[in-house]
Amino acid sequence: MPKGYWVSVYRTISDPEKLAAYNKLAGPAVKAGGGRTFARGGRVVAHDAGIAERTVLIEFDSFEQAVAAHESAAYQEALVVLSDGVERDFRIVEGID
C-alpha cells in the first residue's frame, strides 16, 4: 500500500505567535494520526519558481491515513488557531508503492 505524505510550503509567516500555537496542537495531532515528521523548517534550496521559506514533510502509512489525520478534530483545532497567521501551500500526496 502506498504511503501518504503531507507537504507544506509556507509562502509567508505573518504571525509567528499563531504558528507557535498551531505547532503545539498540530504536533500531537499528527502523531496521534500516525504521522512521522521528516522535515520541519530546516534549510531549503529552492529552484525554478520554488519558495525557500519553511517546508514541512510528514509521512503516514497510507494516503487514507494522511487524509484522516488532516480531517481529525485535533488537527482541525490546530488549523483554527493558525487561521490567518501564515500563507502556505498544503498538499496530501500519495507515494509510490
Sequence and secondary structure as in RCSB ss.txt:
>XXXX:A:sequence
MPKGYWVSVYRTISDPEKLAAYNKLAGPAVKAGGGRTFARGGRVVAHDAGIAERTVLIEFDSFEQAVAAHESAAY
QEALVVLSDGVERDFRIVEGID
>XXXX:A:secstr
   EEEEEEEEEES HHHHHHHHHHHHHHHHHTT EEEEES      TT   S EEEEEESSHHHHHHHHHSHHH
HHHHHHHTTSEEEEEEEEE   
